[in-house]
Amino acid sequence: METNRLLAQNVMSTDVIFVGPGHSIAHAAQIMLDNQVSGLPVIGDDGSLIGMLTEGDLMRRSEICGSLSSDNSAVDPDDDEQTALYIRNNSWCVKDVMSRDIMSAPPDSPLALIANLMERHDCKRIPIVRNNIVVGIVSRADLLRAIVSAAPEPIILGDDALRIAIMARLSTDVGLEDFDLQATVEDGHATLIGTVETQNQREAARVAADSVRGCKSLTNEITLDASARPKGS
């Protein structure tokens, strides 16, 4: 099965380590240490996802940073934001410290969506939910395992088939179909010729062609011309 066709349900861990909203922060931190995880879903009595507690939520704890205020003065009760920070940094209870803005995804989510959520929201794990009930979790390590275990693409045999596959990859992967590019193949050794506008386009063409299994070697003779324009533009 190809990596880009895998779904969250194919790679998620179903033995989810979690805490409840009434657990203590010290207990939650110990669970993270014992299981070598950087975050825990917070799950209610009915199994629903109500929050996430991560290492980042604990970095400004009073046990680490002392008083919230830089001048060690008392919290101003009229400053609601400061009061909220005081609660997060001093409460012993998970429900007061956890993040309620939760990123989650259904089991049939493509791994590309999971990776995009992790990147955009700078998080390391995504709870997988069905009807708001946690059924698994996908971590960055799960995505790495998916890469390692992905079945390789079939090897393209024959020079003509290899040339067609390379040209298709230049089009579908890097959108260079409108540039005047050609691939020649002899005994499995490919050569790219033509002109593009930028060095990145040239290197993208190389990477796309080189990723076609069956290509024994690749010579990139594509040249740069800042005045080059896609055909028909």
C-alpha positions in Angstrom: 0.0 0.0 0.0 1.4 3.4 -1.0 2.1 5.9 1.8 0.0 8.6 0.3 -3.0 6.3 0.3 -2.8 5.3 3.9 -5.4 6.6 6.3 -5.1 7.5 10.0 -6.8 4.2 10.9 -4.0 2.3 9.2 -1.2 3.7 11.4 -2.9 5.0 14.6 -2.1 3.6 18.0 -5.3 2.2 19.5 -3.8 1.7 23.0 -4.2 5.4 23.8 -2.5 6.7 26.9 -4.7 9.4 28.4 -5.6 11.3 31.6 -8.9 12.5 33.0 -9.7 16.2 33.7 -9.5 15.6 37.5 -6.0 14.0 37.5 -3.2 16.0 39.1 -0.6 17.7 37.0 2.2 15.8 38.8 0.4 12.5 37.9 0.0 13.5 34.2 3.7 14.6 34.0 4.7 11.2 35.5 2.6 9.4 32.8 4.4 11.4 30.1 7.8 10.5 31.5 6.9 6.8 32.0 5.6 6.4 28.5 8.0 8.8 26.8 5.3 10.9 25.2 5.0 14.6 24.8 1.3 15.0 25.2 -1.8 13.3 26.5 -5.5 13.4 25.4 -7.8 14.4 28.2 -10.8 12.2 28.1 -14.1 12.6 30.0 -16.0 9.9 31.8 -18.0 9.2 28.6 -14.9 8.6 26.5 -15.2 12.0 24.7 -12.2 14.1 24.0 -12.3 17.3 26.0 -8.7 18.6 25.8 -5.0 18.0 25.3 -2.2 18.3 27.9 1.2 18.7 26.3 4.7 19.5 27.5 4.2 23.0 26.2 1.3 23.5 28.6 3.7 22.8 31.5 6.7 25.0 30.5 5.7 28.0 32.6 4.6 26.2 35.7 5.3 27.8 39.0 7.4 24.8 40.0 9.7 25.8 37.2 9.4 29.6 36.8 8.3 30.7 40.2 6.0 33.7 40.4 4.1 34.6 37.2 4.9 38.3 37.6 8.4 39.5 36.8 8.4 41.8 39.8 7.1 39.0 42.1 4.1 41.1 43.0 0.6 39.7 43.4 -1.6 39.1 40.4 -3.8 42.1 39.6 -7.4 40.8 39.9 -8.5 43.4 37.3 -6.2 41.9 34.7 -8.3 38.9 33.5 -5.6 37.6 31.2 -3.0 37.6 34.0 -5.5 35.9 36.3 -6.1 33.1 33.7 -2.3 32.6 33.4 -2.1 32.4 37.1 -4.6 29.6 37.1 -2.9 27.7 34.3 0.5 28.0 35.9 -0.4 27.2 39.5 -3.4 24.8 39.4 -2.7 21.2 40.3 -5.7 20.0 38.2 -5.4 18.9 34.6 -8.7 20.5 33.6 -7.3 24.0 34.5 -4.1 23.6 32.5 -5.1 21.6 29.4 -5.6 23.1 26.0 -9.2 23.1 24.9 -8.5 24.2 21.3 -8.0 20.6 20.2 -6.8 19.3 16.8 -8.4 16.0 16.0 -9.3 14.0 12.9 -11.6 11.1 11.9 -10.2 7.6 11.3 -10.6 7.9 7.5 -8.4 11.0 7.3 -5.5 10.7 4.8 -2.0 10.9 6.3 -1.4 14.0 4.3 -4.1 15.7 6.3 -2.7 14.5 9.6 0.8 15.7 8.6 -0.7 19.1 7.5 -2.4 19.5 10.9 0.8 18.7 12.8 2.7 21.2 10.7 0.2 24.1 10.8 -0.5 23.8 14.5 3.0 22.7 15.6 1.8 19.6 17.4 3.3 16.2 17.7 0.2 14.0 17.9 -3.4 14.1 16.6 -6.2 12.3 18.5 -8.4 10.2 16.1 -12.0 10.4 17.0 -15.3 8.9 15.9 -18.4 10.7 17.1 -16.0 12.6 19.5 -15.0 9.3 21.1 -11.2 8.8 21.0 -10.4 5.6 19.1 -6.7 6.1 18.5 -3.9 8.6 18.2 -1.4 9.3 15.4 2.1 10.7 16.4 4.9 11.9 14.3 6.6 8.6 15.0 3.6 6.8 13.4 4.1 8.9 10.3 7.8 7.9 10.1 6.9 4.3 10.5 4.5 4.6 7.6 7.3 6.0 5.4 9.6 3.1 6.4 7.0 0.4 5.8 5.6 1.9 2.5 5.8 -0.6 -0.4 8.1 0.7 -3.2 6.6 1.7 -6.5 6.9 -0.9 -9.2 10.0 -0.7 -11.4 9.4 0.6 -14.9 10.8 -1.7 -17.5 11.7 -0.7 -21.0 13.1 2.6 -22.3 9.9 3.8 -23.9 7.8 3.1 -20.8 10.5 4.8 -18.6 10.5 7.9 -20.8 6.7 8.2 -20.6 6.8 7.7 -16.9 9.4 10.4 -16.4 7.5 12.9 -18.6 4.3 12.1 -16.6 6.1 12.7 -13.4 7.4 16.1 -14.6 3.8 17.0 -15.3 1.9 15.6 -12.3 4.5 16.1 -9.6 6.1 19.5 -10.4 3.8 21.1 -13.0 6.4 21.6 -15.7 4.2 20.2 -18.5 4.0 23.6 -20.2 7.8 24.1 -20.4 9.7 22.7 -23.4 11.2 19.7 -21.7 12.1 16.3 -23.1 13.4 13.1 -21.7 15.5 10.6 -23.6 16.2 7.1 -22.3 18.8 4.6 -23.5 19.3 1.3 -21.7 17.7 2.7 -18.6 19.9 5.8 -18.5 17.8 9.0 -18.8 18.7 12.5 -19.9 16.6 15.6 -19.4 16.9 18.4 -21.9 15.1 21.7 -22.3 14.9 25.1 -20.6 13.2 26.4 -17.4 13.2 29.7 -15.6 14.7 28.9 -12.2 17.2 26.7 -10.5 14.5 25.3 -8.3 12.5 24.2 -11.4 15.6 22.5 -12.7 16.2 20.7 -9.5 12.6 19.7 -9.1 12.7 18.2 -12.6 15.8 16.2 -11.5 14.1 14.9 -8.4 10.9 14.0 -10.2 12.7 12.1 -12.9 15.1 10.4 -10.5 12.2 9.2 -8.3 10.9 6.9 -11.1 12.0 3.4 -10.2 13.9 1.7 -13.0 16.0 4.8 -14.0 19.6 3.5 -13.7 21.1 7.0 -13.9 20.1 10.5 -14.8 21.8 13.3 -16.6 20.2 16.7 -16.2 21.0 18.9 -19.2 18.1 21.3 -18.5 19.4 24.9 -18.9 18.2 28.1 -17.2 16.8 31.1 -19.1 15.1 33.8 -17.0 13.1 34.8 -20.1 11.8 31.3 -20.7 8.0 31.1 -20.5 5.7 28.1 -20.4 4.3 27.1 -23.8 1.3 29.2 -24.7 1.9 31.9 -22.1 
